[in-house]
Amino acid sequence: MKLHYKFSNLLGTVYHKGNLLFTPDSNALITPVGNRATVIDLKNGRSETLSVESEFNIVCSTLSSNGALLLAINETGRGYLYNVKCRALIGIHRFGHDVHTVKFSPDAKSVAVCRGNRCEIYTCPSADRQFNLFTLKFVLRSFHDKTTCIDWTTDSRVVAVGSADMTTQVFSVPLLDKLHRFTLAGHGREIVGGFFEQDSLNIITICKNAKVNYWVVDMELSSMKPMPYIPDTEDDDDDEDGDNTNTEDISTSSNGHKDVDDEDLDDMVEQERVKLERKQKRLDEHLLKNPTKDDMVVFKRMNKFNYKETFEGSDRGALLLCADYHKKTHMLVAGFSNGHFYLHEMPDFNLIHSLSLGDQKQMITSALFNPLGDWIALACQNLGQLVVWEWQSQTYVLKQQGHFNNMTQLAYSPDGMHIASGGDDGKIKLWNTSNAFCFVTFSEHSSTITGLEFASNGQFIVSSSLDGTVRAYDLLRYRNFRTYTSPTPVQFSCVALDAAGEVVCAGGFDTFNIFVWSIKTGKLLDILSGHEGPISALAFGRNTTQTTLASCSWDKTLRTWSLFDSQGSRETFLLSTDALSCAFRPDGQQIAVSTVDAQILFFHPDSGQQTASIEGKNDLGYARKETDKVTGKKLTFGRAYRSISYTMDGNYLLAGGRSKYISLYNIHEQILVKRFEIACNKSFDGLNEYLNRRKMTEFGSLALIDMGQDEDENGKNIRLPGVRKGDYSNRHFKPEILVTCVRFSPTGRAWAACTTEGLLIYSIDNTAMFDPIDLNETITPLSIRQTLYDKNDAYLALLMALKLNEKSLVTEIIENVDASKVEHICQSLPLLYVELLLNFISEQIQHSRHFAFYLSWIYHILMNHTNNLKPNSTKILTTLCNLEKNLTLKHDSLGKIVENNIFMVDYLSTIASIAKPDDDMDTSSISGTKRKSDHITTSISE
């Protein structure tokens, strides 16, 4: 079995915090999800999360005008420059702490960064060779509070920066002869947005208390010329020193991997900024000595508008949190803290559209127009909701939302195409693994989901919850068709479904019993008692004789039950500590159970003997929280595997728990094969192994002091550390990284894990894997091609290509085989290479355009080797499941196209048959066209 799994995608989280970005062609939307970025393809309906991750959560990002470069800055001020087209990380640059927003210039030569109470302008990387990623060239430090928003003019020469000091400053980069710096006031709260008009200096400013000012200028932008300036000798000396310091400073900070003290690095960067500010100060003095106020630009407020004039009741207290302006269509969109957003036409402020996304809890924290101006992307941080709205037709282009709280359970469908996830919010969501979208949500449960199981036919799922119900959901009609309850109220902690889909079992958390219901009738069949503690897990297994139910509990026992023989408990296995999870091997000949002391024990269900054991305490790793007062090594007592899952062949076991690691074990050898680190996001707690001495004071750790956040839900600043007005129980905390559930895909080519970040998908990486079979010196790409083209021996060439096992070469050989020889080659193919060929074809049919050709290969392989494959069905089960999954996906994608073609041909045939007799159309041509269309319809139907 291949074990080279790598991160593939992130489901369950569509938005965390930060700003949204549209690509220049409007086909894709880039959204920040924690310390990663997700690219949502709106045209093809797919979502992909970039594999590169930051050390902390991303707070702001920007995309270049050509859509090639993505700059994402995290909470500590580290900027990550990505190549979006290549999905690669170019470099890392340290901008410094307290970065609020960032934006590329339209010509992609500069980038403006709002950091603290200043705005910094950097030169961007270009095609020319340069040593540094970003070079600081301008600093504006005339604000009295933090800077909040940026906008560039279309010619990239003028920048507008809004601040929390209720002013917006407009300045030119480089300095223009008629514009140096101009301050716009007139607002009563923090500036949320400032937007220039197209090819003009007219600007719109909007603040947090929902007031809009429209400013106009008395001259054109094109009439302004760069102002010449000749520096003095003192400036030249500073330039030389500054260049040397800047080279050493930026090159060290942009590396991102050297062991450099952060405080020393901040001092070096600050020295460079101070030197640059001295140059700008001398330039200001030079401008004051030579005033030309008669020729300078003057901004005048033409109009003033207020959103709250039309608000009623409690809506008048809503705050404006985000805004965006489309310059070509003159449309302004604004999102509020009560979930409403409004679309106005400027400069007359005519209301075009207003809509609410839901209740008062849905605060819209990000709003963005696409480049064409017909779509609006809206995001809600507190609920993790993302919406793309087409305002002209008033329809949703995209509407996705993750779980409100942490995810607790997941289950794969039998074909591996869908994943069901349950969370603490009581909702069950179904995700498509091919496009990473949620397509249905069930919200009947009112408490935490504790168990999920798919039926073997994939037509329904069952779930258990702490609300005391077990529910069954129909996946054809998307409804809750059955609800199972106990005679007395019970909180259910787990659920299990037998292979035939006839019986469902659930374990109690407070009554220590197992309840058995019939799926069809909903009748309670039996109550299994015997455990003396809460039931932690249930699992059904099928062996050669009968169906067996395994249950583990906090009473330090593992029990097996025979449900259909009326024998009660068959076997009781005593454990050293409490059990947390159990799983049956797919063939039903082994039971694995994880315990509180981080051990995984293996038992034979019939003989009752322990066959193997794995000690996993050291594999969980050491980690401590920021508030812990002991070392991470002493905290390993409470760490254990909460969820385990077998691979389809039963040779490996996947385990995850209260750790940032997920372990993959070889059961036969009882060793750790691979350990996956699922997170490096230090915004979560429980990742650091050692104590950070910088945060230690004489009064203890700084993490024990709750400093709160910048603003509470009502937008009011917290004046005292650790104090919130109104709700004294509401505190800022860092969530701990956890793995609550792990499951292997039935195809064997992927596995999923429910974590604090979301639903992580890891799949097999085939990009750079060289895995030859029975290789010798004579088998080379050249010899394989000579065998096919010169000797015309397709059978031998195929065997040689499969031995070399290079994807591009195997594709070339198969697609150059004559279709008439496929049946003969499949008959002569040895059994060793049948599974290899089926596995290869199952991957090819998903992307290749030679679909019918590969179907003929599949047909002849299965027809000629069915009897030989049946004895080894368990070994090739993952290959067959993967083949079924890809054929189903291809069928769904081609089904709509074929149906549309059939309807179109029928329509043309009908039009041709009812033509008027006085038309000039030839009757014979009409009948010929009809016969041809009937033939096409028949062939398409076949």
ABEGO torsion letter per residue (X at the ends): XBABBBBABBBGBABABEBBBBBAAGABBBBBBEABBBBBBAAAGBBBBBABBBABBBABBBBBAAGABBBBBBAAGBBBBBBAAAGBBABBBBAEBGBABBBBBAAGABBBBBBEABBBBBBBBBABBBABABBBABBBBABABBBABBBBBAAGABBBBBBAAGBBBBBBOBBBAABABBBBBGBABBBABBBBBBGBABBBBBBAAGBBBBBBBABBAAABBBBBBBBBAAAAAAAAAAAAAAAAAAAAAAAGABBBBAAAAAAAAAAAAAAAAAAAAAAAAAAAABBBAAABBBBBBABBBBAAAABBEAAAABBBABBBBBAAAGBBBBBBAAGBBBBBBOAAGBBABBBBAEBAABBBABBBBBAAGABBBBBBAAAGBBBBBBAAAGBBABBBBBBABBBABBBBBAAGABBBBBBAAGBBBBBBAAAGBBABBBAABABBBABBBBBAAGABBBBBBAAGBBBBBBAAAGBBABBBBBABBBBBABBBBBAAGABBBBBBAAAGBBBBBBAAAGBBABBBBGBABBBABBBBBBBAABBBBBBBBAAGBBBBBBAAAGAEBABBBBBABBBABBBBBAAGABBBBBBAAGBBBBBBAAAGBBABBBBAAAAAEBBBBAABABBAAAAAAABBBABBBBBAAGABBBBBBBBABBBBBBAAAGBBABBBBABABAABBGABABBBAAABBAAEBAAABBAEBABBAAGBBBABBGBBBGBAABBBBBBBBBBABBBBBAAGABBBBBBAAEBBBBBBBAABBBBBBGBBAABBAAAAAAAAAAAGBAAAAAAAAAAAGBAAAAAAAAAABBAAAAAAAAAABBAAAAAAAAAAAAAAAAABABAAAAAAAAAAAAAAAAAAAAAAAAAAAAAAAAAAAAAAAAAAAAAAAAAAAAAAAAAAAAAAAABBAABABBAAAAAAAAAAAAAAAAAAAX
